[in-house]
Amino acid sequence: MSFQGIRNGRLVVFEGIDGTGKSTHIKYLRAYLEEKGIEVVQSYEPTHGQWGKKLRDSASTGRLSIEEEVELFLKDRREHVESLIGPALERGAWVLLDRYYLSMMAYQGARGVNTTEIRRMNEEFAPIPDAVVWLDIPVSVALERIGNRGGLDAFETEAGLTACREVFASIHEPWMLRVDGDGTQEVVAERVRAALAPMLNV
């Protein structure tokens, strides 16, 4: 079943390089929406499904080939769309995602895969976001935050994060909302709500 075009709810994706605080600010936004009586479905990618688990494991066991990564991300996302994202949007929920196919464009694009082709392959079946909150911080700040939480994995190098940030910066769409992620949690949460104000009717 295709969920392209089916949109009773809203799909809001949080993107950014590692260390930007995506999961923290999804929680802030979720609480804000639920106070308004809105059903919220919160998820993340890669998932903990059979395909996502292989991708997550590779962060500590060693990166897969680029071909394997692309194949697994597409399988994981297709399963995610069919089992959770699509049905939630269809019934009118707001879906808040920690990463989506823009991360694939950034991280696999940084390894040399054509970002336009990545986007095409995903948008054949994956709903386009209503909004992408791109939490943007300097790479130096990201590396400091990552180090403080317990060390880097195979995806988290200065050169790699710089290349990923450049891909995010190259995406120019009305739904791509850059939010300065360098600040206190409360200040950044206010910036997120301000960026989403047209959708939130505030």
Backbone as a printed PyTorch tensor [residue, N CA C, xyz], in Angstrom:
tensor([[[ 0.8390, -1.2010,  0.0000],
         [ 0.0000,  0.0000,  0.0000],
         [ 0.8740,  1.2510,  0.0000]],

        [[ 0.5170,  2.2450, -0.8090],
         [ 1.2640,  3.4910, -0.8420],
         [ 0.5900,  4.5150,  0.0510]],

        [[ 1.3900,  5.1860,  0.8830],
         [ 0.8550,  6.2210,  1.7540],
         [ 1.1970,  7.6140,  1.2320]],

        [[ 1.7650,  7.6950,  0.0210],
         [ 2.0260,  8.9930, -0.5640],
         [ 0.6960,  9.6880, -0.8160]],

        [[ 0.5830, 10.9100, -0.3630],
         [-0.6250, 11.6870, -0.5930],
         [-1.6670, 11.5380,  0.4960]],

        [[-1.5760, 10.5050,  1.3280],
         [-2.5220, 10.3290,  2.4320],
         [-2.0060, 11.1350,  3.6230]],

        [[-2.7330, 12.1820,  4.0050],
         [-2.1760, 13.0520,  5.0330],
         [-3.2720, 13.7060,  5.8440]],

        [[-3.8240, 12.9790,  6.7920],
         [-4.7580, 13.5860,  7.7340],
         [-4.0000, 14.1550,  8.9310]],

        [[-2.8610, 13.5260,  9.2470],
         [-2.0230, 13.9960, 10.3380],
         [-0.8890, 14.8590,  9.8270]],

        [[ 0.1830, 14.9540, 10.5940],
         [ 1.3530, 15.7480, 10.2250],
         [ 2.6100, 14.9280, 10.4840]],

        [[ 3.5610, 15.0430,  9.5790],
         [ 4.8470, 14.3580,  9.7160],
         [ 5.9290, 15.4060,  9.9380]],

        [[ 6.4810, 15.4190, 11.1430],
         [ 7.5270, 16.3680, 11.5060],
         [ 8.7890, 15.5760, 11.8370]],

        [[ 9.8540, 15.8740, 11.1190],
         [11.1020, 15.1440, 11.2540],
         [12.1650, 16.0410, 11.8700]],

        [[12.8950, 15.5090, 12.8150],
         [14.0300, 16.2260, 13.4020],
         [15.3090, 15.6600, 12.8060]],

        [[16.0940, 16.5410, 12.2150],
         [17.3330, 16.1350, 11.5630],
         [18.5000, 16.9520, 12.1040]],

        [[19.6930, 16.5020, 11.7640],
         [20.9070, 17.1890, 12.1720],
         [22.0070, 16.1810, 12.4010]],

        [[23.2180, 16.6770, 12.4760],
         [24.3360, 15.7830, 12.7660],
         [24.1980, 15.2650, 14.1920]],

        [[24.9970, 14.2730, 14.5280],
         [24.9450, 13.7040, 15.8770],
         [25.2790, 14.7770, 16.9140]],

        [[24.5960, 14.7040, 18.0510],
         [24.8870, 15.6280, 19.1430],
         [24.0680, 16.8950, 19.1430]],

        [[23.0690, 16.9890, 18.2560],
         [22.2940, 18.2290, 18.1710],
         [21.1160, 18.2700, 19.1410]],

        [[20.7630, 17.1570, 19.7520],
         [19.6730, 17.1520, 20.7260],
         [18.3220, 16.8250, 20.1300]],

        [[18.3070, 16.0530, 19.0610],
         [17.0390, 15.7410, 18.3790],
         [16.0460, 15.0550, 19.3130]],

        [[16.4750, 14.0140, 19.9950],
         [15.5350, 13.2670, 20.8490],
         [15.0160, 14.1330, 21.9850]],

        [[15.8670, 15.0020, 22.5160],
         [15.4370, 15.9160, 23.5810],
         [14.3320, 16.8360, 23.0940]],

        [[14.4820, 17.3870, 21.9090],
         [13.5140, 18.3760, 21.4320],
         [12.2590, 17.7260, 20.8560]],

        [[12.3550, 16.4820, 20.4610],
         [11.1320, 15.7460, 20.1290],
         [10.2830, 15.5950, 21.3850]],

        [[10.9070, 15.3160, 22.5150],
         [10.1620, 15.1700, 23.7750],
         [ 9.4860, 16.4820, 24.1660]],

        [[10.1920, 17.6000, 24.0020],
         [ 9.6020, 18.9090, 24.2960],
         [ 8.3790, 19.1510, 23.4150]],

        [[ 8.5290, 18.8930, 22.1080],
         [ 7.4210, 19.1490, 21.1940],
         [ 6.2730, 18.1890, 21.4460]],

        [[ 6.5890, 16.9540, 21.7540],
         [ 5.5350, 15.9860, 22.0430],
         [ 4.6950, 16.4480, 23.2350]],

        [[ 5.3590, 16.8780, 24.2870],
         [ 4.6390, 17.3380, 25.4750],
         [ 3.7600, 18.5330, 25.1300]],

        [[ 4.2670, 19.4380, 24.3220],
         [ 3.5120, 20.6260, 23.9200],
         [ 2.2610, 20.2430, 23.1450]],

        [[ 2.4140, 19.3150, 22.1970],
         [ 1.2820, 18.8890, 21.3820],
         [ 0.2490, 18.1190, 22.1910]],

        [[ 0.7330, 17.2460, 23.0670],
         [-0.2070, 16.4440, 23.8600],
         [-1.0010, 17.3040, 24.8280]],

        [[-0.4100, 18.4060, 25.2830],
         [-1.1580, 19.3380, 26.1300],
         [-2.3260, 19.9480, 25.3580]],

        [[-2.2050, 20.0020, 24.0390],
         [-3.2720, 20.5310, 23.1890],
         [-4.2580, 19.4370, 22.7650]],

        [[-4.0540, 18.2260, 23.2800],
         [-4.9630, 17.1320, 22.9710],
         [-4.7020, 16.4440, 21.6450]],

        [[-3.5090, 16.6270, 21.0980],
         [-3.1540, 16.0290, 19.8070],
         [-2.5170, 14.6650, 20.0350]],

        [[-2.9420, 13.6710, 19.2580],
         [-2.2910, 12.3630, 19.3270],
         [-0.9050, 12.4580, 18.6880]],

        [[ 0.1030, 11.9960, 19.4040],
         [ 1.4800, 12.0340, 18.9110],
         [ 2.0340, 10.6250, 18.8490]],

        [[ 2.6420, 10.2920, 17.7310],
         [ 3.3720,  9.0360, 17.5760],
         [ 4.8380,  9.3960, 17.4030]],

        [[ 5.6690,  8.9150, 18.2890],
         [ 7.0950,  9.2450, 18.2740],
         [ 7.8930,  8.0190, 17.8460]],

        [[ 8.8390,  8.2160, 16.9320],
         [ 9.6600,  7.0940, 16.4880],
         [11.0200,  7.6110, 16.0180]],

        [[11.8040,  6.7270, 15.4580],
         [13.1790,  7.0620, 15.0740],
         [13.6400,  6.1060, 13.9910]],

        [[14.7020,  6.5110, 13.3170],
         [15.3530,  5.6500, 12.3270],
         [16.8650,  5.7260, 12.5200]],

        [[17.5780,  4.6270, 12.2690],
         [17.0450,  3.3060, 11.9680],
         [16.1730,  2.8000, 13.1190]],

        [[15.2090,  1.9560, 12.7860],
         [14.3410,  1.3870, 13.8040],
         [15.0590,  0.2390, 14.5110]],

        [[14.3600, -0.4010, 15.4180],
         [14.9060, -1.6030, 16.0500],
         [14.3260, -2.8610, 15.4090]],

        [[13.8010, -2.7190, 14.1980],
         [13.3420, -3.8700, 13.4330],
         [14.5100, -4.6730, 12.8920]],

        [[14.2140, -5.6860, 12.1300],
         [15.2600, -6.6040, 11.6690],
         [16.3090, -5.9040, 10.8190]],

        [[15.8860, -4.9390,  9.9890],
         [16.8500, -4.2450,  9.1170],
         [17.5580, -3.1330,  9.8830]],

        [[16.8150, -2.3990, 10.6810],
         [17.4070, -1.3170, 11.4410],
         [18.4350, -1.8050, 12.4450]],

        [[18.1830, -2.9740, 13.0210],
         [19.1210, -3.5100, 14.0100],
         [20.4850, -3.7750, 13.3860]],

        [[20.4880, -4.2580, 12.1600],
         [21.7670, -4.4980, 11.4710],
         [22.5250, -3.1910, 11.2730]],

        [[21.7860, -2.1360, 10.9600],
         [22.4270, -0.8340, 10.7740],
         [22.9500, -0.2950, 12.1030]],

        [[22.1620, -0.4180, 13.1540],
         [22.5980,  0.0700, 14.4640],
         [23.8310, -0.6980, 14.9480]],

        [[23.8200, -1.9980, 14.7550],
         [24.9610, -2.8080, 15.1900],
         [26.2450, -2.3980, 14.4730]],

        [[26.1110, -1.9590, 13.2170],
         [27.3000, -1.6320, 12.4280],
         [28.0190, -0.3960, 12.9550]],

        [[27.3270,  0.4330, 13.7540],
         [27.9740,  1.6130, 14.3160],
         [29.1070,  1.2300, 15.2570]],

        [[28.9880,  0.0730, 15.8960],
         [30.0260, -0.3720, 16.8320],
         [30.8580, -1.5260, 16.2960]],

        [[30.2940, -2.2960, 15.3680],
         [31.0320, -3.4600, 14.8550],
         [31.8000, -3.1680, 13.5710]],

        [[31.5510, -2.0000, 12.9840],
         [32.2380, -1.6540, 11.7370],
         [31.2290, -1.3990, 10.6310]],

        [[31.4600, -0.3560,  9.8660],
         [30.4920,  0.0270,  8.8510],
         [30.3630, -1.0190,  7.7670]],

        [[29.1550, -1.1550,  7.2740],
         [28.8730, -2.0540,  6.1670],
         [29.3230, -1.3950,  4.8690]],

        [[29.2870, -2.1420,  3.7920],
         [29.5640, -1.5300,  2.4980],
         [28.4550, -0.5280,  2.2050]],

        [[28.7460,  0.4440,  1.3600],
         [27.7470,  1.4560,  1.0620],
         [26.5200,  0.8380,  0.4170]],

        [[26.7280, -0.1880, -0.4050],
         [25.5930, -0.8580, -1.0400],
         [24.6970, -1.5270,  0.0000]],

        [[25.3130, -2.1620,  0.9950],
         [24.5380, -2.8110,  2.0600],
         [23.7840, -1.7760,  2.8850]],

        [[24.4330, -0.6620,  3.1920],
         [23.7640,  0.3810,  3.9690],
         [22.5300,  0.8990,  3.2400]],

        [[22.6760,  1.2130,  1.9630],
         [21.5570,  1.7430,  1.1900],
         [20.4080,  0.7400,  1.1680]],

        [[20.7230, -0.5210,  0.9190],
         [19.6860, -1.5510,  0.8460],
         [18.9550, -1.6900,  2.1820]],

        [[19.7120, -1.7160,  3.2810],
         [19.0950, -1.8960,  4.5930],
         [18.2640, -0.6840,  5.0040]],

        [[18.7600,  0.5170,  4.7140],
         [17.9850,  1.7110,  5.0480],
         [16.6610,  1.7330,  4.3060]],

        [[16.6720,  1.3710,  3.0360],
         [15.4320,  1.3730,  2.2600],
         [14.4550,  0.3230,  2.7750]],

        [[14.9430, -0.8550,  3.1090],
         [14.0750, -1.9100,  3.6500],
         [13.5000, -1.4940,  4.9960]],

        [[14.3570, -0.9310,  5.8480],
         [13.9190, -0.5160,  7.1790],
         [12.8760,  0.5930,  7.0700]],

        [[13.1200,  1.5550,  6.1920],
         [12.1810,  2.6740,  6.0610],
         [10.8640,  2.2240,  5.4530]],

        [[10.9070,  1.3590,  4.4820],
         [ 9.6650,  0.8730,  3.8760],
         [ 8.8060,  0.1600,  4.9220]],

        [[ 9.4410, -0.6720,  5.7370],
         [ 8.7140, -1.3720,  6.8020],
         [ 8.1420, -0.3740,  7.8090]],

        [[ 8.9190,  0.6490,  8.1320],
         [ 8.5130,  1.6780,  9.0920],
         [ 7.2990,  2.4490,  8.5650]],

        [[ 7.3550,  2.8170,  7.2810],
         [ 6.2440,  3.5500,  6.6690],
         [ 4.9750,  2.7050,  6.6710]],

        [[ 5.1160,  1.4540,  6.2930],
         [ 3.9320,  0.5990,  6.1610],
         [ 3.3290,  0.2240,  7.5070]],

        [[ 4.1770,  0.0360,  8.5140],
         [ 3.6720, -0.4670,  9.7940],
         [ 3.2990,  0.6400, 10.7710]],

        [[ 3.9480,  1.8040, 10.6790],
         [ 3.7300,  2.8280, 11.6970],
         [ 3.4320,  4.2050, 11.1170]],

        [[ 4.3210,  4.7450, 10.2980],
         [ 4.1880,  6.1300,  9.8480],
         [ 2.9080,  6.3430,  9.0440]],

        [[ 2.7120,  5.5270,  8.0180],
         [ 1.5510,  5.6860,  7.1510],
         [ 0.2270,  5.5640,  7.8840]],

        [[ 0.0170,  4.4830,  8.6460],
         [-1.2450,  4.3530,  9.3750],
         [-1.4920,  5.4900, 10.3670]],

        [[-0.4310,  5.9760, 11.0390],
         [-0.5970,  7.0690, 11.9980],
         [-1.0290,  8.3480, 11.2950]],

        [[-0.4230,  8.6530, 10.1530],
         [-0.8040,  9.8490,  9.3980],
         [-2.2330,  9.7250,  8.8840]],

        [[-2.5870,  8.5260,  8.4840],
         [-3.9190,  8.2990,  7.9190],
         [-5.0130,  8.5700,  8.9470]],

        [[-4.7480,  8.2280, 10.2140],
         [-5.7880,  8.4160, 11.2290],
         [-5.7220,  9.7910, 11.8820]],

        [[-4.7590, 10.6370, 11.4580],
         [-4.7360, 12.0150, 11.9220],
         [-3.7400, 12.3420, 13.0120]],

        [[-2.8410, 11.4220, 13.3330],
         [-1.8400, 11.6860, 14.3690],
         [-0.6970, 12.5440, 13.8210]],

        [[-0.0060, 13.1870, 14.7340],
         [ 1.2490, 13.8470, 14.3950],
         [ 2.3650, 12.8270, 14.6300]],

        [[ 3.1650, 12.5910, 13.6260],
         [ 4.2970, 11.6680, 13.7360],
         [ 5.5690, 12.4940, 13.8740]],

        [[ 6.2840, 12.2850, 14.9670],
         [ 7.5530, 12.9680, 15.2160],
         [ 8.6760, 11.9550, 15.0740]],

        [[ 9.5610, 12.1950, 14.1150],
         [10.6280, 11.2450, 13.8260],
         [11.9950, 11.8140, 14.1540]],

        [[12.8130, 11.0000, 14.7780],
         [14.2260, 11.2850, 14.9920],
         [14.9700, 10.6290, 13.8230]],

        [[15.2370, 11.4180, 12.7990],
         [15.8760, 11.0240, 11.5390],
         [14.8750, 10.3970, 10.5710]],

        [[15.1760, 10.6170,  9.2750],
         [14.3460, 10.0920,  8.1870],
         [15.2580, 10.0270,  6.9720]],

        [[14.7000, 10.1320,  5.7780],
         [15.5610,  9.9080,  4.6180],
         [16.5450, 11.0460,  4.3450]],

        [[16.3470, 12.2270,  4.9610],
         [17.3510, 13.2720,  4.7990],
         [18.6640, 12.8760,  5.4720]],

        [[18.5790, 12.1010,  6.5590],
         [19.8040, 11.5880,  7.1800],
         [20.5140, 10.6310,  6.2490]],

        [[19.7370,  9.8530,  5.5130],
         [20.3410,  8.9480,  4.5360],
         [21.0580,  9.7490,  3.4550]],

        [[20.4280, 10.8420,  3.0110],
         [21.0790, 11.7120,  2.0360],
         [22.3920, 12.2540,  2.5940]],

        [[22.3820, 12.6300,  3.8750],
         [23.5670, 13.2310,  4.4870],
         [24.6670, 12.1980,  4.7290]],

        [[24.3250, 11.1050,  5.3960],
         [25.3530, 10.1570,  5.8320],
         [25.8260,  9.2420,  4.7050]],

        [[24.8970,  8.7610,  3.8820],
         [25.3320,  7.9380,  2.7570],
         [25.8140,  8.8290,  1.6100]],

        [[25.2560, 10.0350,  1.5150],
         [25.7700, 10.9920,  0.5390],
         [27.2130, 11.3640,  0.8360]],

        [[27.5430, 11.4580,  2.1260],
         [28.9190, 11.7650,  2.5110],
         [29.8820, 10.6550,  2.1090]],

        [[29.3350,  9.4560,  1.8810],
         [30.1650,  8.3350,  1.4330],
         [30.1990,  8.2170, -0.0880]],

        [[29.5660,  9.1540, -0.7520],
         [29.6940,  9.1880, -2.2030],
         [28.4640,  8.8250, -3.0070]],

        [[27.3660,  8.4500, -2.3250],
         [26.1430,  8.1140, -3.0650],
         [25.4650,  9.4130, -3.5060]],

        [[24.9340,  9.4220, -4.7030],
         [24.2710, 10.6040, -5.2400],
         [23.0440, 10.9460, -4.3960]],

        [[23.0300, 12.1450, -3.8160],
         [21.9450, 12.5040, -2.9070],
         [20.6010, 12.6350, -3.6350]],

        [[20.6390, 13.0780, -4.8760],
         [19.3940, 13.1830, -5.6520],
         [18.7820, 11.8040, -5.8610]],

        [[19.6320, 10.8140, -6.1120],
         [19.1530,  9.4480, -6.3150],
         [18.6140,  8.8630, -5.0100]],

        [[19.2840,  9.1490, -3.9010],
         [18.7780,  8.6980, -2.5990],
         [17.3860,  9.2660, -2.3540]],

        [[17.2290, 10.5440, -2.6120],
         [15.9310, 11.1770, -2.3870],
         [14.8680, 10.5570, -3.2890]],

        [[15.2060, 10.3340, -4.5530],
         [14.2410,  9.7470, -5.4910],
         [13.7920,  8.3790, -5.0220]],

        [[14.7370,  7.5280, -4.6150],
         [14.3970,  6.1700, -4.1850],
         [13.4700,  6.1830, -2.9730]],

        [[13.7000,  7.1050, -2.0670],
         [12.8760,  7.1810, -0.8590],
         [11.5010,  7.7620, -1.1350]],

        [[11.4370,  8.8090, -1.9300],
         [10.1520,  9.4720, -2.1460],
         [ 9.2330,  8.6810, -3.0630]],

        [[ 9.7210,  7.5670, -3.5970],
         [ 8.8360,  6.6630, -4.3260],
         [ 7.8190,  6.0110, -3.3920]],

        [[ 8.1680,  5.8980, -2.1070],
         [ 7.2530,  5.2340, -1.1660],
         [ 7.1260,  5.9510,  0.1740]],

        [[ 8.0940,  6.7880,  0.5360],
         [ 8.1000,  7.4200,  1.8580],
         [ 7.4210,  8.7830,  1.7980]],

        [[ 6.4360,  9.0510,  2.6720],
         [ 5.7640, 10.3460,  2.6740],
         [ 6.7530, 11.4910,  2.8690]],

        [[ 6.5710, 12.5570,  2.0980],
         [ 7.4020, 13.7450,  2.2460],
         [ 7.0010, 14.4580,  3.5360]],

        [[ 7.9600, 14.9250,  4.3260],
         [ 7.6050, 15.5680,  5.5980],
         [ 6.7970, 16.8430,  5.4010]],

        [[ 5.9390, 17.1350,  6.3830],
         [ 5.2980, 18.4450,  6.4320],
         [ 6.3050, 19.4910,  6.8850]],

        [[ 7.2200, 19.0710,  7.7540],
         [ 8.2680, 19.9740,  8.2270],
         [ 9.4640, 19.1450,  8.6680]],

        [[10.6310, 19.6680,  8.3780],
         [11.8730, 19.0980,  8.8900],
         [12.5320, 20.1510,  9.7670]],

        [[12.6750, 19.8360, 11.0400],
         [13.3710, 20.7200, 11.9680],
         [14.8450, 20.3330, 11.9220]],

        [[15.6210, 21.1510, 11.2250],
         [17.0630, 20.8840, 11.1280],
         [17.7530, 21.6240, 12.2730]],

        [[18.1090, 20.8770, 13.3010],
         [18.8410, 21.4480, 14.4310],
         [20.3040, 21.5660, 14.0270]],

        [[20.7540, 22.7870, 13.8540],
         [22.0900, 23.0320, 13.3130],
         [23.0010, 23.5820, 14.3920]],

        [[24.1200, 22.9080, 14.6020],
         [25.1450, 23.3730, 15.5210],
         [26.5060, 23.2070, 14.8510]],

        [[27.5080, 23.9570, 15.2940],
         [28.8570, 23.7680, 14.7440],
         [29.3550, 22.3490, 15.0160]],

        [[30.1420, 21.8330, 14.0990],
         [30.6810, 20.4790, 14.2590],
         [31.4980, 20.3790, 15.5410]],

        [[32.2170, 21.4420, 15.8880],
         [33.0420, 21.4120, 17.1090],
         [32.1790, 21.2170, 18.3460]],

        [[31.0030, 21.8500, 18.3670],
         [30.0830, 21.6970, 19.4970],
         [29.5170, 20.2810, 19.5220]],

        [[29.1890, 19.7650, 18.3470],
         [28.6590, 18.3990, 18.2650],
         [29.6760, 17.3950, 18.7930]],

        [[30.9210, 17.5330, 18.4080],
         [31.9580, 16.5980, 18.8530],
         [32.1610, 16.6710, 20.3630]],

        [[32.0620, 17.8670, 20.9120],
         [32.1900, 18.0150, 22.3650],
         [31.0360, 17.3130, 23.0790]],

        [[29.8240, 17.4910, 22.5610],
         [28.6640, 16.8440, 23.1780],
         [28.7530, 15.3280, 23.0640]],

        [[29.1560, 14.8490, 21.8990],
         [29.2610, 13.4050, 21.6900],
         [30.3040, 12.8170, 22.6230]],

        [[31.4280, 13.5080, 22.7570],
         [32.4890, 13.0290, 23.6460],
         [32.0280, 12.9540, 25.0830]],

        [[31.2220, 13.9300, 25.4900],
         [30.7340, 13.9560, 26.8750],
         [29.7610, 12.8260, 27.1690]],

        [[29.1270, 12.2800, 26.1430],
         [28.1600, 11.2110, 26.3990],
         [28.7810,  9.8190, 26.2410]],

        [[30.0830,  9.7690, 25.9670],
         [30.7020,  8.4510, 26.0290],
         [31.4410,  7.9720, 24.8030]],

        [[32.0170,  8.8840, 24.0390],
         [32.8790,  8.4480, 22.9490],
         [32.1990,  8.3990, 21.6000]],

        [[33.0230,  8.3550, 20.5580],
         [32.5360,  8.3830, 19.1830],
         [32.3560,  6.9750, 18.6520]],

        [[31.4110,  6.8290, 17.7040],
         [31.3100,  5.5670, 17.0030],
         [31.7770,  5.7620, 15.5620]],

        [[31.5510,  4.7590, 14.7150],
         [32.1070,  4.7820, 13.3680],
         [31.5300,  5.9020, 12.5120]],

        [[30.3980,  6.4700, 12.8950],
         [29.7510,  7.5000, 12.0900],
         [30.1770,  8.9070, 12.5060]],

        [[30.9000,  9.0340, 13.6130],
         [31.0800, 10.3300, 14.2480],
         [32.5350, 10.7890, 14.2150]],

        [[32.9540, 11.3060, 13.0760],
         [34.2720, 11.8990, 12.9410],
         [34.0810, 13.3320, 12.4780]],

        [[35.0950, 14.1650, 12.6880],
         [34.9600, 15.5690, 12.2950],
         [34.6990, 15.7090, 10.7990]],

        [[35.4740, 14.9880, 10.0030],
         [35.2870, 15.0760,  8.5570],
         [33.9180, 14.5510,  8.1360]],

        [[33.4910, 13.4510,  8.7640],
         [32.2070, 12.8670,  8.4160],
         [31.0460, 13.7710,  8.7850]],

        [[31.1030, 14.3440,  9.9910],
         [30.0260, 15.2300, 10.4250],
         [29.9990, 16.5150,  9.6020]],

        [[31.1710, 17.0140,  9.2250],
         [31.2290, 18.2150,  8.3810],
         [30.5730, 17.9550,  7.0330]],

        [[30.8820, 16.8030,  6.4400],
         [30.2860, 16.4590,  5.1480],
         [28.7720, 16.3070,  5.2640]],

        [[28.3040, 15.7050,  6.3590],
         [26.8590, 15.5330,  6.5710],
         [26.1680, 16.8780,  6.7470]],

        [[26.7750, 17.7510,  7.5180],
         [26.1800, 19.0790,  7.7390],
         [26.0590, 19.8310,  6.4230]],

        [[27.0330, 19.6760,  5.5500],
         [26.9840, 20.3580,  4.2550],
         [25.8200, 19.8600,  3.4080]],

        [[25.5170, 18.5590,  3.5120],
         [24.3640, 18.0290,  2.7650],
         [23.0700, 18.6320,  3.2970]],

        [[22.9110, 18.6590,  4.6240],
         [21.7070, 19.2800,  5.1960],
         [21.5800, 20.7300,  4.7200]],

        [[22.6950, 21.4500,  4.6990],
         [22.6700, 22.8610,  4.3040],
         [22.3090, 23.0450,  2.8320]],

        [[22.4810, 22.0050,  2.0380],
         [22.2290, 22.1100,  0.5940],
         [20.7660, 21.8550,  0.2290]],

        [[19.9560, 21.4520,  1.1960],
         [18.5510, 21.1140,  0.9230],
         [17.6970, 22.3690,  1.0830]],

        [[17.1570, 22.8320, -0.0160],
         [16.3680, 24.0670,  0.0040],
         [14.9270, 23.7340, -0.3690]],

        [[14.1000, 23.5700,  0.6480],
         [12.6770, 23.2850,  0.4810],
         [11.9020, 24.1270,  1.4810]],

        [[10.6570, 24.4760,  1.1740],
         [ 9.8700, 25.2670,  2.1360],
         [ 9.7140, 24.5720,  3.4850]],

        [[ 9.7290, 23.2320,  3.4680],
         [ 9.5390, 22.4900,  4.7170],
         [10.8340, 22.2490,  5.4820]],

        [[11.9770, 22.7000,  4.9480],
         [13.2700, 22.5270,  5.6160],
         [13.5210, 23.7430,  6.5000]],

        [[13.3660, 23.5640,  7.8090],
         [13.4220, 24.6740,  8.7520],
         [14.7060, 24.5990,  9.5670]],

        [[15.6330, 25.5100,  9.2960],
         [16.8670, 25.5180, 10.0800],
         [16.6210, 26.1890, 11.4240]],

        [[16.9930, 25.4850, 12.4850],
         [16.8520, 26.0130, 13.8420],
         [18.2260, 25.9600, 14.5010]],

        [[18.6540, 27.0790, 15.0390],
         [19.9260, 27.1320, 15.7580],
         [19.8100, 26.2580, 17.0000]],

        [[20.5830, 25.1870, 17.0310],
         [20.5100, 24.2410, 18.1390],
         [21.5170, 24.4860, 19.2390]],

        [[22.2500, 25.6080, 19.1450],
         [23.2720, 25.9180, 20.1410],
         [22.6700, 26.8720, 21.1700]],

        [[22.3110, 26.3400, 22.3170],
         [21.6900, 27.1370, 23.3790],
         [21.1360, 26.2080, 24.4350]],

        [[20.5170, 26.7790, 25.4440],
         [19.9160, 25.9360, 26.4770],
         [18.7430, 25.1690, 25.8760]],

        [[18.3590, 24.0720, 26.5210],
         [17.2530, 23.2730, 26.0190],
         [15.9800, 24.1030, 25.9140]],

        [[15.7310, 24.9320, 26.9040],
         [14.5040, 25.7350, 26.9110],
         [14.4990, 26.7400, 25.7690]],

        [[15.6400, 27.3760, 25.5230],
         [15.7320, 28.3690, 24.4450],
         [15.5540, 27.7010, 23.0860]],

        [[16.2050, 26.5730, 22.8970],
         [16.0900, 25.8740, 21.6120],
         [14.6650, 25.3610, 21.4060]],

        [[14.0330, 24.8790, 22.4720],
         [12.6470, 24.4150, 22.3660],
         [11.7280, 25.5510, 21.9070]],

        [[11.9800, 26.7620, 22.3990],
         [11.1980, 27.9260, 21.9550],
         [11.4560, 28.2220, 20.4830]],

        [[12.6990, 28.0660, 20.0530],
         [13.0190, 28.2780, 18.6350],
         [12.3010, 27.2570, 17.7550]],

        [[12.2250, 26.0160, 18.2320],
         [11.5340, 24.9690, 17.4680],
         [10.0560, 25.3310, 17.3140]],

        [[ 9.4200, 25.7190, 18.3920],
         [ 8.0010, 26.0800, 18.3180],
         [ 7.7870, 27.2870, 17.4150]],

        [[ 8.7160, 28.2430, 17.4490],
         [ 8.5930, 29.4200, 16.5820],
         [ 8.6980, 29.0220, 15.1120]],

        [[ 9.6010, 28.0980, 14.8120],
         [ 9.7700, 27.6480, 13.4310],
         [ 8.5310, 26.9290, 12.9290]],

        [[ 7.8540, 26.2230, 13.8370],
         [ 6.6720, 25.4380, 13.4810],
         [ 5.3720, 26.2140, 13.6870]],

        [[ 5.4750, 27.4910, 14.0350],
         [ 4.2840, 28.2650, 14.3880],
         [ 3.1570, 28.1890, 13.3700]],

        [[ 3.4310, 28.2510, 12.0600],
         [ 2.3100, 28.1540, 11.1070],
         [ 1.5280, 26.8470, 11.2100]],

        [[ 2.2160, 25.7530, 11.5390],
         [ 1.5510, 24.4760, 11.6970],
         [ 0.8470, 24.3640, 13.0390]],

        [[ 1.3910, 25.0400, 14.0390],
         [ 0.8600, 24.9460, 15.3960],
         [-0.2800, 25.9350, 15.6460]],

        [[-0.4840, 26.8460, 14.6780],
         [-1.5370, 27.8690, 14.8080],
         [-1.3410, 28.7400, 16.0280]],

        [[-0.0880, 29.1280, 16.2550],
         [ 0.2120, 30.0300, 17.3750],
         [ 0.9660, 31.2470, 16.8700]]])
